[in-house]
Amino acid sequence: MGKTLAGIHSNIVVDVVPEPATFLALGVGLAALVVPSTEISRIARL
């Protein structure tokens, strides 16, 4: 049961990965730009 679920899960991941991966990369890029600026402003307020 667990093995079949794992196999199905890995198949779904392989099918779904290409599109979300690009969005994830964009999200990470945006976070890398946004987070430092918010951290700097937070530190500046302190």
mmCIF file as Biopython writes it, N, C-alpha, C and O atoms, coordinates in Angstrom:
data_model
#
loop_
_atom_site.group_PDB
_atom_site.id
_atom_site.type_symbol
_atom_site.label_atom_id
_atom_site.label_alt_id
_atom_site.label_comp_id
_atom_site.label_asym_id
_atom_site.label_entity_id
_atom_site.label_seq_id
_atom_site.pdbx_PDB_ins_code
_atom_site.Cartn_x
_atom_site.Cartn_y
_atom_site.Cartn_z
_atom_site.occupancy
_atom_site.B_iso_or_equiv
_atom_site.auth_seq_id
_atom_site.auth_asym_id
_atom_site.pdbx_PDB_model_num
ATOM 1   N N  . MET A ? 1  ? 0.840  -1.209 0.000   1.0 0.0 1  A 1 
ATOM 2   C CA . MET A ? 1  ? 0.000  0.000  0.000   1.0 0.0 1  A 1 
ATOM 3   C C  . MET A ? 1  ? 0.871  1.253  0.000   1.0 0.0 1  A 1 
ATOM 4   O O  . MET A ? 1  ? 0.706  2.141  -0.836  1.0 0.0 1  A 1 
ATOM 5   N N  . GLY A ? 2  ? 1.805  1.309  0.957   1.0 0.0 2  A 1 
ATOM 6   C CA . GLY A ? 2  ? 2.690  2.456  1.035   1.0 0.0 2  A 1 
ATOM 7   C C  . GLY A ? 2  ? 3.533  2.627  -0.218  1.0 0.0 2  A 1 
ATOM 8   O O  . GLY A ? 2  ? 3.757  3.742  -0.689  1.0 0.0 2  A 1 
ATOM 9   N N  . LYS A ? 3  ? 4.005  1.477  -0.759  1.0 0.0 3  A 1 
ATOM 10  C CA . LYS A ? 3  ? 4.845  1.546  -1.965  1.0 0.0 3  A 1 
ATOM 11  C C  . LYS A ? 3  ? 4.060  2.076  -3.157  1.0 0.0 3  A 1 
ATOM 12  O O  . LYS A ? 3  ? 4.570  2.887  -3.929  1.0 0.0 3  A 1 
ATOM 13  N N  . THR A ? 4  ? 2.817  1.617  -3.307  1.0 0.0 4  A 1 
ATOM 14  C CA . THR A ? 4  ? 2.014  2.085  -4.440  1.0 0.0 4  A 1 
ATOM 15  C C  . THR A ? 4  ? 1.709  3.571  -4.287  1.0 0.0 4  A 1 
ATOM 16  O O  . THR A ? 4  ? 1.754  4.318  -5.264  1.0 0.0 4  A 1 
ATOM 17  N N  . LEU A ? 5  ? 1.401  4.003  -3.071  1.0 0.0 5  A 1 
ATOM 18  C CA . LEU A ? 5  ? 1.143  5.426  -2.834  1.0 0.0 5  A 1 
ATOM 19  C C  . LEU A ? 5  ? 2.387  6.251  -3.145  1.0 0.0 5  A 1 
ATOM 20  O O  . LEU A ? 5  ? 2.299  7.314  -3.759  1.0 0.0 5  A 1 
ATOM 21  N N  . ALA A ? 6  ? 3.545  5.754  -2.718  1.0 0.0 6  A 1 
ATOM 22  C CA . ALA A ? 6  ? 4.798  6.464  -2.995  1.0 0.0 6  A 1 
ATOM 23  C C  . ALA A ? 6  ? 5.039  6.561  -4.494  1.0 0.0 6  A 1 
ATOM 24  O O  . ALA A ? 6  ? 5.459  7.603  -4.995  1.0 0.0 6  A 1 
ATOM 25  N N  . GLY A ? 7  ? 4.768  5.453  -5.219  1.0 0.0 7  A 1 
ATOM 26  C CA . GLY A ? 7  ? 4.940  5.447  -6.669  1.0 0.0 7  A 1 
ATOM 27  C C  . GLY A ? 7  ? 4.006  6.436  -7.347  1.0 0.0 7  A 1 
ATOM 28  O O  . GLY A ? 7  ? 4.412  7.178  -8.241  1.0 0.0 7  A 1 
ATOM 29  N N  . ILE A ? 8  ? 2.747  6.438  -6.913  1.0 0.0 8  A 1 
ATOM 30  C CA . ILE A ? 8  ? 1.764  7.382  -7.472  1.0 0.0 8  A 1 
ATOM 31  C C  . ILE A ? 8  ? 2.204  8.809  -7.168  1.0 0.0 8  A 1 
ATOM 32  O O  . ILE A ? 8  ? 2.141  9.681  -8.035  1.0 0.0 8  A 1 
ATOM 33  N N  . HIS A ? 9  ? 2.644  9.043  -5.951  1.0 0.0 9  A 1 
ATOM 34  C CA . HIS A ? 9  ? 3.078  10.376 -5.536  1.0 0.0 9  A 1 
ATOM 35  C C  . HIS A ? 9  ? 4.254  10.848 -6.387  1.0 0.0 9  A 1 
ATOM 36  O O  . HIS A ? 9  ? 4.265  11.983 -6.865  1.0 0.0 9  A 1 
ATOM 37  N N  . SER A ? 10 ? 5.246  9.972  -6.577  1.0 0.0 10 A 1 
ATOM 38  C CA . SER A ? 10 ? 6.410  10.348 -7.378  1.0 0.0 10 A 1 
ATOM 39  C C  . SER A ? 10 ? 6.007  10.625 -8.827  1.0 0.0 10 A 1 
ATOM 40  O O  . SER A ? 10 ? 6.548  11.536 -9.454  1.0 0.0 10 A 1 
ATOM 41  N N  . ASN A ? 11 ? 5.060  9.845  -9.364  1.0 0.0 11 A 1 
ATOM 42  C CA . ASN A ? 11 ? 4.572  10.095 -10.725 1.0 0.0 11 A 1 
ATOM 43  C C  . ASN A ? 11 ? 3.875  11.451 -10.825 1.0 0.0 11 A 1 
ATOM 44  O O  . ASN A ? 11 ? 4.081  12.191 -11.787 1.0 0.0 11 A 1 
ATOM 45  N N  . ILE A ? 12 ? 3.056  11.770 -9.834  1.0 0.0 12 A 1 
ATOM 46  C CA . ILE A ? 12 ? 2.362  13.068 -9.814  1.0 0.0 12 A 1 
ATOM 47  C C  . ILE A ? 12 ? 3.391  14.195 -9.735  1.0 0.0 12 A 1 
ATOM 48  O O  . ILE A ? 12 ? 3.281  15.192 -10.448 1.0 0.0 12 A 1 
ATOM 49  N N  . VAL A ? 13 ? 4.380  14.036 -8.875  1.0 0.0 13 A 1 
ATOM 50  C CA . VAL A ? 13 ? 5.422  15.052 -8.721  1.0 0.0 13 A 1 
ATOM 51  C C  . VAL A ? 13 ? 6.144  15.271 -10.044 1.0 0.0 13 A 1 
ATOM 52  O O  . VAL A ? 13 ? 6.363  16.411 -10.453 1.0 0.0 13 A 1 
ATOM 53  N N  . VAL A ? 14 ? 6.516  14.173 -10.719 1.0 0.0 14 A 1 
ATOM 54  C CA . VAL A ? 14 ? 7.224  14.275 -12.002 1.0 0.0 14 A 1 
ATOM 55  C C  . VAL A ? 14 ? 6.362  14.979 -13.043 1.0 0.0 14 A 1 
ATOM 56  O O  . VAL A ? 14 ? 6.863  15.793 -13.820 1.0 0.0 14 A 1 
ATOM 57  N N  . ASP A ? 15 ? 5.067  14.667 -13.061 1.0 0.0 15 A 1 
ATOM 58  C CA . ASP A ? 15 ? 4.161  15.292 -14.037 1.0 0.0 15 A 1 
ATOM 59  C C  . ASP A ? 15 ? 3.955  16.776 -13.733 1.0 0.0 15 A 1 
ATOM 60  O O  . ASP A ? 15 ? 3.848  17.593 -14.648 1.0 0.0 15 A 1 
ATOM 61  N N  . VAL A ? 16 ? 3.900  17.117 -12.456 1.0 0.0 16 A 1 
ATOM 62  C CA . VAL A ? 16 ? 3.499  18.467 -12.039 1.0 0.0 16 A 1 
ATOM 63  C C  . VAL A ? 16 ? 4.695  19.415 -11.902 1.0 0.0 16 A 1 
ATOM 64  O O  . VAL A ? 16 ? 4.531  20.631 -11.991 1.0 0.0 16 A 1 
ATOM 65  N N  . VAL A ? 17 ? 5.885  18.871 -11.688 1.0 0.0 17 A 1 
ATOM 66  C CA . VAL A ? 17 ? 7.058  19.691 -11.366 1.0 0.0 17 A 1 
ATOM 67  C C  . VAL A ? 17 ? 7.387  20.798 -12.374 1.0 0.0 17 A 1 
ATOM 68  O O  . VAL A ? 17 ? 7.585  21.937 -11.950 1.0 0.0 17 A 1 
ATOM 69  N N  . PRO A ? 18 ? 7.457  20.529 -13.684 1.0 0.0 18 A 1 
ATOM 70  C CA . PRO A ? 18 ? 7.989  21.559 -14.592 1.0 0.0 18 A 1 
ATOM 71  C C  . PRO A ? 18 ? 7.339  22.930 -14.458 1.0 0.0 18 A 1 
ATOM 72  O O  . PRO A ? 18 ? 8.045  23.937 -14.402 1.0 0.0 18 A 1 
ATOM 73  N N  . GLU A ? 19 ? 5.998  22.994 -14.403 1.0 0.0 19 A 1 
ATOM 74  C CA . GLU A ? 19 ? 5.335  24.294 -14.300 1.0 0.0 19 A 1 
ATOM 75  C C  . GLU A ? 19 ? 5.567  24.965 -12.942 1.0 0.0 19 A 1 
ATOM 76  O O  . GLU A ? 19 ? 6.085  26.081 -12.899 1.0 0.0 19 A 1 
ATOM 77  N N  . PRO A ? 20 ? 5.196  24.310 -11.826 1.0 0.0 20 A 1 
ATOM 78  C CA . PRO A ? 20 ? 5.412  24.948 -10.517 1.0 0.0 20 A 1 
ATOM 79  C C  . PRO A ? 20 ? 6.879  25.286 -10.244 1.0 0.0 20 A 1 
ATOM 80  O O  . PRO A ? 20 ? 7.171  26.238 -9.519  1.0 0.0 20 A 1 
ATOM 81  N N  . ALA A ? 21 ? 7.796  24.516 -10.817 1.0 0.0 21 A 1 
ATOM 82  C CA . ALA A ? 21 ? 9.218  24.781 -10.587 1.0 0.0 21 A 1 
ATOM 83  C C  . ALA A ? 21 ? 9.585  26.188 -11.045 1.0 0.0 21 A 1 
ATOM 84  O O  . ALA A ? 21 ? 10.359 26.880 -10.383 1.0 0.0 21 A 1 
ATOM 85  N N  . THR A ? 22 ? 9.027  26.610 -12.182 1.0 0.0 22 A 1 
ATOM 86  C CA . THR A ? 22 ? 9.305  27.958 -12.678 1.0 0.0 22 A 1 
ATOM 87  C C  . THR A ? 22 ? 8.703  28.997 -11.741 1.0 0.0 22 A 1 
ATOM 88  O O  . THR A ? 22 ? 9.337  30.007 -11.437 1.0 0.0 22 A 1 
ATOM 89  N N  . PHE A ? 23 ? 7.467  28.746 -11.279 1.0 0.0 23 A 1 
ATOM 90  C CA . PHE A ? 23 ? 6.837  29.659 -10.334 1.0 0.0 23 A 1 
ATOM 91  C C  . PHE A ? 23 ? 7.608  29.694 -9.019  1.0 0.0 23 A 1 
ATOM 92  O O  . PHE A ? 23 ? 7.787  30.753 -8.418  1.0 0.0 23 A 1 
ATOM 93  N N  . LEU A ? 24 ? 8.066  28.507 -8.577  1.0 0.0 24 A 1 
ATOM 94  C CA . LEU A ? 24 ? 8.838  28.424 -7.345  1.0 0.0 24 A 1 
ATOM 95  C C  . LEU A ? 24 ? 10.134 29.206 -7.469  1.0 0.0 24 A 1 
ATOM 96  O O  . LEU A ? 24 ? 10.522 29.930 -6.552  1.0 0.0 24 A 1 
ATOM 97  N N  . ALA A ? 25 ? 10.809 29.058 -8.618  1.0 0.0 25 A 1 
ATOM 98  C CA . ALA A ? 25 ? 12.051 29.797 -8.855  1.0 0.0 25 A 1 
ATOM 99  C C  . ALA A ? 25 ? 11.794 31.299 -8.831  1.0 0.0 25 A 1 
ATOM 100 O O  . ALA A ? 25 ? 12.572 32.056 -8.250  1.0 0.0 25 A 1 
ATOM 101 N N  . LEU A ? 26 ? 10.698 31.733 -9.463  1.0 0.0 26 A 1 
ATOM 102 C CA . LEU A ? 26 ? 10.338 33.153 -9.444  1.0 0.0 26 A 1 
ATOM 103 C C  . LEU A ? 26 ? 10.018 33.612 -8.017  1.0 0.0 26 A 1 
ATOM 104 O O  . LEU A ? 26 ? 10.426 34.694 -7.596  1.0 0.0 26 A 1 
ATOM 105 N N  . GLY A ? 27 ? 9.292  32.785 -7.293  1.0 0.0 27 A 1 
ATOM 106 C CA . GLY A ? 27 ? 8.943  33.115 -5.908  1.0 0.0 27 A 1 
ATOM 107 C C  . GLY A ? 27 ? 10.172 33.248 -5.039  1.0 0.0 27 A 1 
ATOM 108 O O  . GLY A ? 27 ? 10.278 34.173 -4.234  1.0 0.0 27 A 1 
ATOM 109 N N  . VAL A ? 28 ? 11.112 32.312 -5.205  1.0 0.0 28 A 1 
ATOM 110 C CA . VAL A ? 28 ? 12.362 32.358 -4.441  1.0 0.0 28 A 1 
ATOM 111 C C  . VAL A ? 28 ? 13.159 33.601 -4.813  1.0 0.0 28 A 1 
ATOM 112 O O  . VAL A ? 28 ? 13.736 34.260 -3.948  1.0 0.0 28 A 1 
ATOM 113 N N  . GLY A ? 29 ? 13.189 33.921 -6.112  1.0 0.0 29 A 1 
ATOM 114 C CA . GLY A ? 29 ? 13.889 35.126 -6.561  1.0 0.0 29 A 1 
ATOM 115 C C  . GLY A ? 29 ? 13.280 36.383 -5.964  1.0 0.0 29 A 1 
ATOM 116 O O  . GLY A ? 29 ? 13.992 37.276 -5.504  1.0 0.0 29 A 1 
ATOM 117 N N  . LEU A ? 30 ? 11.945 36.442 -5.977  1.0 0.0 30 A 1 
ATOM 118 C CA . LEU A ? 30 ? 11.259 37.591 -5.385  1.0 0.0 30 A 1 
ATOM 119 C C  . LEU A ? 30 ? 11.514 37.666 -3.887  1.0 0.0 30 A 1 
ATOM 120 O O  . LEU A ? 30 ? 11.766 38.744 -3.348  1.0 0.0 30 A 1 
ATOM 121 N N  . ALA A ? 31 ? 11.449 36.522 -3.217  1.0 0.0 31 A 1 
ATOM 122 C CA . ALA A ? 31 ? 11.699 36.484 -1.780  1.0 0.0 31 A 1 
ATOM 123 C C  . ALA A ? 31 ? 13.114 36.956 -1.464  1.0 0.0 31 A 1 
ATOM 124 O O  . ALA A ? 31 ? 13.333 37.685 -0.496  1.0 0.0 31 A 1 
ATOM 125 N N  . ALA A ? 32 ? 14.073 36.536 -2.287  1.0 0.0 32 A 1 
ATOM 126 C CA . ALA A ? 32 ? 15.468 36.934 -2.090  1.0 0.0 32 A 1 
ATOM 127 C C  . ALA A ? 32 ? 15.627 38.447 -2.221  1.0 0.0 32 A 1 
ATOM 128 O O  . ALA A ? 32 ? 16.474 39.049 -1.561  1.0 0.0 32 A 1 
ATOM 129 N N  . LEU A ? 33 ? 14.804 39.060 -3.081  1.0 0.0 33 A 1 
ATOM 130 C CA . LEU A ? 33 ? 14.853 40.519 -3.239  1.0 0.0 33 A 1 
ATOM 131 C C  . LEU A ? 33 ? 14.067 41.232 -2.134  1.0 0.0 33 A 1 
ATOM 132 O O  . LEU A ? 33 ? 14.506 42.253 -1.605  1.0 0.0 33 A 1 
ATOM 133 N N  . VAL A ? 34 ? 12.894 40.676 -1.795  1.0 0.0 34 A 1 
ATOM 134 C CA . VAL A ? 34 ? 11.981 41.354 -0.869  1.0 0.0 34 A 1 
ATOM 135 C C  . VAL A ? 34 ? 12.430 41.203 0.584   1.0 0.0 34 A 1 
ATOM 136 O O  . VAL A ? 34 ? 12.422 42.175 1.339   1.0 0.0 34 A 1 
ATOM 137 N N  . VAL A ? 35 ? 12.819 40.001 0.975   1.0 0.0 35 A 1 
ATOM 138 C CA . VAL A ? 35 ? 13.135 39.731 2.381   1.0 0.0 35 A 1 
ATOM 139 C C  . VAL A ? 35 ? 14.259 40.633 2.906   1.0 0.0 35 A 1 
ATOM 140 O O  . VAL A ? 35 ? 14.097 41.227 3.973   1.0 0.0 35 A 1 
ATOM 141 N N  . PRO A ? 36 ? 15.397 40.761 2.198   1.0 0.0 36 A 1 
ATOM 142 C CA . PRO A ? 36 ? 16.451 41.636 2.704   1.0 0.0 36 A 1 
ATOM 143 C C  . PRO A ? 36 ? 15.987 43.080 2.910   1.0 0.0 36 A 1 
ATOM 144 O O  . PRO A ? 36 ? 16.358 43.706 3.903   1.0 0.0 36 A 1 
ATOM 145 N N  . SER A ? 37 ? 15.187 43.615 1.992   1.0 0.0 37 A 1 
ATOM 146 C CA . SER A ? 37 ? 14.716 44.991 2.114   1.0 0.0 37 A 1 
ATOM 147 C C  . SER A ? 37 ? 13.804 45.151 3.330   1.0 0.0 37 A 1 
ATOM 148 O O  . SER A ? 37 ? 13.893 46.151 4.043   1.0 0.0 37 A 1 
ATOM 149 N N  . THR A ? 38 ? 12.921 44.164 3.574   1.0 0.0 38 A 1 
ATOM 150 C CA . THR A ? 38 ? 12.041 44.230 4.735   1.0 0.0 38 A 1 
ATOM 151 C C  . THR A ? 38 ? 12.852 44.069 6.024   1.0 0.0 38 A 1 
ATOM 152 O O  . THR A ? 38 ? 12.573 44.735 7.021   1.0 0.0 38 A 1 
ATOM 153 N N  . GLU A ? 39 ? 13.852 43.188 6.003   1.0 0.0 39 A 1 
ATOM 154 C CA . GLU A ? 39 ? 14.713 43.014 7.169   1.0 0.0 39 A 1 
ATOM 155 C C  . GLU A ? 39 ? 15.489 44.297 7.468   1.0 0.0 39 A 1 
ATOM 156 O O  . GLU A ? 39 ? 15.617 44.691 8.627   1.0 0.0 39 A 1 
ATOM 157 N N  . ILE A ? 40 ? 16.004 44.945 6.425   1.0 0.0 40 A 1 
ATOM 158 C CA . ILE A ? 40 ? 16.752 46.192 6.598   1.0 0.0 40 A 1 
ATOM 159 C C  . ILE A ? 40 ? 15.850 47.272 7.190   1.0 0.0 40 A 1 
ATOM 160 O O  . ILE A ? 40 ? 16.256 47.992 8.102   1.0 0.0 40 A 1 
ATOM 161 N N  . SER A ? 41 ? 14.625 47.385 6.668   1.0 0.0 41 A 1 
ATOM 162 C CA . SER A ? 41 ? 13.693 48.392 7.186   1.0 0.0 41 A 1 
ATOM 163 C C  . SER A ? 41 ? 13.315 48.075 8.632   1.0 0.0 41 A 1 
ATOM 164 O O  . SER A ? 41 ? 13.163 48.983 9.450   1.0 0.0 41 A 1 
ATOM 165 N N  . ARG A ? 42 ? 13.165 46.788 8.947   1.0 0.0 42 A 1 
ATOM 166 C CA . ARG A ? 42 ? 12.833 46.375 10.312  1.0 0.0 42 A 1 
ATOM 167 C C  . ARG A ? 42 ? 13.971 46.736 11.265  1.0 0.0 42 A 1 
ATOM 168 O O  . ARG A ? 42 ? 13.736 47.247 12.360  1.0 0.0 42 A 1 
ATOM 169 N N  . ILE A ? 43 ? 15.204 46.466 10.840  1.0 0.0 43 A 1 
ATOM 170 C CA . ILE A ? 43 ? 16.379 46.798 11.652  1.0 0.0 43 A 1 
ATOM 171 C C  . ILE A ? 43 ? 16.501 48.323 11.794  1.0 0.0 43 A 1 
ATOM 172 O O  . ILE A ? 43 ? 16.839 48.832 12.863  1.0 0.0 43 A 1 
ATOM 173 N N  . ALA A ? 44 ? 16.221 49.041 10.695  1.0 0.0 44 A 1 
ATOM 174 C CA . ALA A ? 44 ? 16.309 50.503 10.714  1.0 0.0 44 A 1 
ATOM 175 C C  . ALA A ? 44 ? 15.317 51.092 11.722  1.0 0.0 44 A 1 
ATOM 176 O O  . ALA A ? 44 ? 15.627 52.071 12.400  1.0 0.0 44 A 1 
ATOM 177 N N  . ARG A ? 45 ? 14.123 50.490 11.819  1.0 0.0 45 A 1 
ATOM 178 C CA . ARG A ? 45 ? 13.125 50.973 12.783  1.0 0.0 45 A 1 
ATOM 179 C C  . ARG A ? 45 ? 13.591 50.754 14.215  1.0 0.0 45 A 1 
ATOM 180 O O  . ARG A ? 45 ? 13.343 51.586 15.087  1.0 0.0 45 A 1 
ATOM 181 N N  . LEU A ? 46 ? 14.276 49.620 14.460  1.0 0.0 46 A 1 
ATOM 182 C CA . LEU A ? 46 ? 14.788 49.349 15.795  1.0 0.0 46 A 1 
ATOM 183 C C  . LEU A ? 46 ? 15.919 50.324 16.117  1.0 0.0 46 A 1 
ATOM 184 O O  . LEU A ? 46 ? 16.493 50.267 17.205  1.0 0.0 46 A 1 
#
